[in-house]
Amino acid sequence: MRFIIWFGALLPIVYALIRFSVEIQPEWIRESFIFIEQFVPFTLTKFPTDPLKFSTDLSGDSAFWLLALTLTFTPVRVFLKLNLIRYRRLAGLFSFFYALMHALLFIGIDQEFNVHGVIHEAVTKPFIAFGMGAFIIMLTMALTSTKKLFGLFHSWHKMVYIAAVLIVVHYLMSHKTVTWDNLSMAGVLIFLLVLRLIKR
Ligand code: HEM
């Protein structure tokens, strides 16, 4: 199981490396990707047209799905009586890792570490403020997720549900027009939150 989480969580990085190295790939690798593209809905043979947007979206989506995975372990234990809780921290830390990359791409590259620029964006675009709120919660959870500190900060980790709500809002508001695809992706997190309420 640990291997599956590592493997799945590292796939977005492999995908990004493939896309960014497309210009220097040997012919046989490019041929292989052209072959694979017939079967999977991924573009493997084109350099991203907007590399910053590509990286921000990829890291945001990866953080999102890994958070969804993290929230799945409790309902799986409650409803399916399958205890995989020991892998929850690993999935959560990977989710935080991608959230950190996502935030750094925006703050470091998009805003060039300009504090005023970041504050201005957060004030004028509420979806950025919601993302930051979720990120701060995830940061505190990652810092207190060690065996020693988790005992002390156990109740604080329930804040993950607030973070999930903030991320749903952040995700939906980041799109000018919300499509069924966006709604179904947000629906996954909402469904996991509802399962949590049923458990109570
Ligand atoms: C400091 C905190 C954050 C900032 C500044 C931020 C910034 C952004 C920006 C600027 C976009 C729009 C990118 C575009 O133009 O397409 C975006 C989209 C997104 N963000 Fe964040 N974000 C933050 C936190 C988070 C967190 C914590 C998550 C999830 C755990 C997240 C998940 C997403 C997702 C899924 C998208 C949509 C990506 C897509 O359309 O494919 N963000 N974020």
Boltz pocket constraint, residues with backbone or C-beta under 6 A from the ligand:
constraints:
  - pocket:
      binder: B
      contacts: [[A, 53], [A, 56], [A, 57], [A, 58], [A, 59], [A, 60], [A, 61], [A, 63], [A, 64], [A, 67], [A, 95], [A, 99], [A, 102], [A, 103], [A, 106], [A, 107], [A, 127], [A, 128], [A, 131], [A, 132], [A, 133], [A, 134], [A, 135], [A, 138], [A, 167], [A, 170], [A, 171], [A, 174]]
      max_distance: 6.0
